[in-house]
Amino acid sequence: DEEKELKYNFPINTRQPPNTHKLTTQLVYQGQTISETKKSYAIKAYQTLEERFSSEKQTLRSQQTFTVQNQGNAPQKYEKNIHYPFYLKPFIHTTPEAANVVIEGRKQWHWEQTLNPDQSYTLVITQDYRLLLYMIAGIIIIIIGYYSLRKPIIIRKEAVPEGYENYAEVADFKVKILLINRSARELRNLHVSDRVPSIAHLIHKEHLGTLK
């Protein structure tokens, strides 16, 4: 009698879902099955997520891309959390849109996706600060235009009652006209005129610190 042991290796699909299967082995001689054995084997679930990262930078603009693929044979959840200061958030755009969560007392952007075998997921984060530059430039232009076009003289007028505490008995008013030069240059030959109502009588008086 002679005995031989034969070993055969056969590949299994790496994406084969986890389950229990039966392996049937037959020994066939001259068209007849001499021996047959059956054995159970189990394919276990394994989860492998591969994340690839790429980045593109331009003037005041950058884009980060995260590409994730499930190379396992069972569904797997992918999660990513990123924290950005609140003052930068208006200039950051994400695809897909992030959810806001609180982790360890700090607000963070959160992405979550369940990936089936061979399924991929792409997350794009774009930081664009060109809008901030345009806003600053616009503010500067507005300020320059305001100071260039505004009137250099401010004039204020007020009437203060004299000699009486009760306004019902007031007969005399002291009228003040205040001129302010808010420009950076000297102004000359200014002419100021004011109209006096016909029911009023103008009395000229000199006061210390005022022009006659």
Contacts in CASP RR format, 6 or more apart in sequence:
PFRMAT RR
TARGET T0000
AUTHOR 0000-0000-0000
METHOD contacts of the structure
MODEL  1
DEEKELKYNFPINTRQPPNTHKLTTQLVYQGQTISETKKSYAIKAYQTLE
ERFSSEKQTLRSQQTFTVQNQGNAPQKYEKNIHYPFYLKPFIHTTPEAAN
VVIEGRKQWHWEQTLNPDQSYTLVITQDYRLLLYMIAGIIIIIIGYYSLR
KPIIIRKEAVPEGYENYAEVADFKVKILLINRSARELRNLHVSDRVPSIA
HLIHKEHLGTLK
12 43 0 8 1.000
14 71 0 8 1.000
14 72 0 8 1.000
14 73 0 8 1.000
15 72 0 8 1.000
15 73 0 8 1.000
15 117 0 8 1.000
15 118 0 8 1.000
16 43 0 8 1.000
16 73 0 8 1.000
17 43 0 8 1.000
17 73 0 8 1.000
17 74 0 8 1.000
17 117 0 8 1.000
18 42 0 8 1.000
18 43 0 8 1.000
18 44 0 8 1.000
18 45 0 8 1.000
18 73 0 8 1.000
18 74 0 8 1.000
19 42 0 8 1.000
19 43 0 8 1.000
20 40 0 8 1.000
20 41 0 8 1.000
20 42 0 8 1.000
20 43 0 8 1.000
21 40 0 8 1.000
21 41 0 8 1.000
21 42 0 8 1.000
21 43 0 8 1.000
22 38 0 8 1.000
22 39 0 8 1.000
22 40 0 8 1.000
22 41 0 8 1.000
23 38 0 8 1.000
23 39 0 8 1.000
23 40 0 8 1.000
23 41 0 8 1.000
24 36 0 8 1.000
24 37 0 8 1.000
24 38 0 8 1.000
25 36 0 8 1.000
25 37 0 8 1.000
25 38 0 8 1.000
25 39 0 8 1.000
26 33 0 8 1.000
26 35 0 8 1.000
26 36 0 8 1.000
27 33 0 8 1.000
27 34 0 8 1.000
27 35 0 8 1.000
27 36 0 8 1.000
28 34 0 8 1.000
43 73 0 8 1.000
45 73 0 8 1.000
45 74 0 8 1.000
46 72 0 8 1.000
46 73 0 8 1.000
46 74 0 8 1.000
47 70 0 8 1.000
47 72 0 8 1.000
47 74 0 8 1.000
47 76 0 8 1.000
48 70 0 8 1.000
48 71 0 8 1.000
48 72 0 8 1.000
49 68 0 8 1.000
49 69 0 8 1.000
49 70 0 8 1.000
49 71 0 8 1.000
49 76 0 8 1.000
49 78 0 8 1.000
49 115 0 8 1.000
50 68 0 8 1.000
50 69 0 8 1.000
50 71 0 8 1.000
51 66 0 8 1.000
51 67 0 8 1.000
51 68 0 8 1.000
52 66 0 8 1.000
52 67 0 8 1.000
52 68 0 8 1.000
53 64 0 8 1.000
53 65 0 8 1.000
53 66 0 8 1.000
53 67 0 8 1.000
54 64 0 8 1.000
54 65 0 8 1.000
54 67 0 8 1.000
55 62 0 8 1.000
55 63 0 8 1.000
55 64 0 8 1.000
55 65 0 8 1.000
56 62 0 8 1.000
56 63 0 8 1.000
56 65 0 8 1.000
57 63 0 8 1.000
59 130 0 8 1.000
60 128 0 8 1.000
60 129 0 8 1.000
60 130 0 8 1.000
60 132 0 8 1.000
60 133 0 8 1.000
61 126 0 8 1.000
61 127 0 8 1.000
61 128 0 8 1.000
61 129 0 8 1.000
61 130 0 8 1.000
62 126 0 8 1.000
62 127 0 8 1.000
63 124 0 8 1.000
63 125 0 8 1.000
63 126 0 8 1.000
63 127 0 8 1.000
64 124 0 8 1.000
64 125 0 8 1.000
64 126 0 8 1.000
64 127 0 8 1.000
65 122 0 8 1.000
65 123 0 8 1.000
65 124 0 8 1.000
65 125 0 8 1.000
66 80 0 8 1.000
66 122 0 8 1.000
66 123 0 8 1.000
66 124 0 8 1.000
66 125 0 8 1.000
67 120 0 8 1.000
67 121 0 8 1.000
67 122 0 8 1.000
67 123 0 8 1.000
68 78 0 8 1.000
68 113 0 8 1.000
68 115 0 8 1.000
68 120 0 8 1.000
68 121 0 8 1.000
68 122 0 8 1.000
68 123 0 8 1.000
69 115 0 8 1.000
69 118 0 8 1.000
69 119 0 8 1.000
69 120 0 8 1.000
69 121 0 8 1.000
70 76 0 8 1.000
70 78 0 8 1.000
70 115 0 8 1.000
70 116 0 8 1.000
70 117 0 8 1.000
70 118 0 8 1.000
70 119 0 8 1.000
70 120 0 8 1.000
71 117 0 8 1.000
71 118 0 8 1.000
72 117 0 8 1.000
73 117 0 8 1.000
74 117 0 8 1.000
75 114 0 8 1.000
75 115 0 8 1.000
75 116 0 8 1.000
75 117 0 8 1.000
76 114 0 8 1.000
76 115 0 8 1.000
77 112 0 8 1.000
77 113 0 8 1.000
77 114 0 8 1.000
77 115 0 8 1.000
78 111 0 8 1.000
78 112 0 8 1.000
78 113 0 8 1.000
78 114 0 8 1.000
78 115 0 8 1.000
78 121 0 8 1.000
79 110 0 8 1.000
79 111 0 8 1.000
79 112 0 8 1.000
80 110 0 8 1.000
80 111 0 8 1.000
80 123 0 8 1.000
81 101 0 8 1.000
81 103 0 8 1.000
81 108 0 8 1.000
81 109 0 8 1.000
81 110 0 8 1.000
81 111 0 8 1.000
82 98 0 8 1.000
82 108 0 8 1.000
82 109 0 8 1.000
82 125 0 8 1.000
83 106 0 8 1.000
83 107 0 8 1.000
83 108 0 8 1.000
83 109 0 8 1.000
84 92 0 8 1.000
84 109 0 8 1.000
86 107 0 8 1.000
88 127 0 8 1.000
91 127 0 8 1.000
91 128 0 8 1.000
91 129 0 8 1.000
91 131 0 8 1.000
91 132 0 8 1.000
92 125 0 8 1.000
92 126 0 8 1.000
92 127 0 8 1.000
92 128 0 8 1.000
93 125 0 8 1.000
93 126 0 8 1.000
93 128 0 8 1.000
94 109 0 8 1.000
94 111 0 8 1.000
94 123 0 8 1.000
94 124 0 8 1.000
94 125 0 8 1.000
94 126 0 8 1.000
95 123 0 8 1.000
95 124 0 8 1.000
95 126 0 8 1.000
96 111 0 8 1.000
96 123 0 8 1.000
98 109 0 8 1.000
98 110 0 8 1.000
98 111 0 8 1.000
99 109 0 8 1.000
99 110 0 8 1.000
99 111 0 8 1.000
99 112 0 8 1.000
100 107 0 8 1.000
100 108 0 8 1.000
100 109 0 8 1.000
100 110 0 8 1.000
101 107 0 8 1.000
101 108 0 8 1.000
101 109 0 8 1.000
101 110 0 8 1.000
102 108 0 8 1.000
103 110 0 8 1.000
111 123 0 8 1.000
113 121 0 8 1.000
115 121 0 8 1.000
150 182 0 8 1.000
152 181 0 8 1.000
152 182 0 8 1.000
152 183 0 8 1.000
152 185 0 8 1.000
152 187 0 8 1.000
153 179 0 8 1.000
153 180 0 8 1.000
153 181 0 8 1.000
153 182 0 8 1.000
153 183 0 8 1.000
153 187 0 8 1.000
153 190 0 8 1.000
154 179 0 8 1.000
154 180 0 8 1.000
154 182 0 8 1.000
155 177 0 8 1.000
155 178 0 8 1.000
155 179 0 8 1.000
155 180 0 8 1.000
155 192 0 8 1.000
156 177 0 8 1.000
156 178 0 8 1.000
156 180 0 8 1.000
157 175 0 8 1.000
157 176 0 8 1.000
157 177 0 8 1.000
157 178 0 8 1.000
157 194 0 8 1.000
158 175 0 8 1.000
158 176 0 8 1.000
158 178 0 8 1.000
159 173 0 8 1.000
159 174 0 8 1.000
159 175 0 8 1.000
159 176 0 8 1.000
160 173 0 8 1.000
160 174 0 8 1.000
160 176 0 8 1.000
161 167 0 8 1.000
161 170 0 8 1.000
161 172 0 8 1.000
161 173 0 8 1.000
161 174 0 8 1.000
162 170 0 8 1.000
162 172 0 8 1.000
162 173 0 8 1.000
162 174 0 8 1.000
163 170 0 8 1.000
163 172 0 8 1.000
164 170 0 8 1.000
164 171 0 8 1.000
164 172 0 8 1.000
175 194 0 8 1.000
176 210 0 8 1.000
177 192 0 8 1.000
177 194 0 8 1.000
179 190 0 8 1.000
179 192 0 8 1.000
181 187 0 8 1.000
196 202 0 8 1.000
204 212 0 8 1.000
206 212 0 8 1.000
END
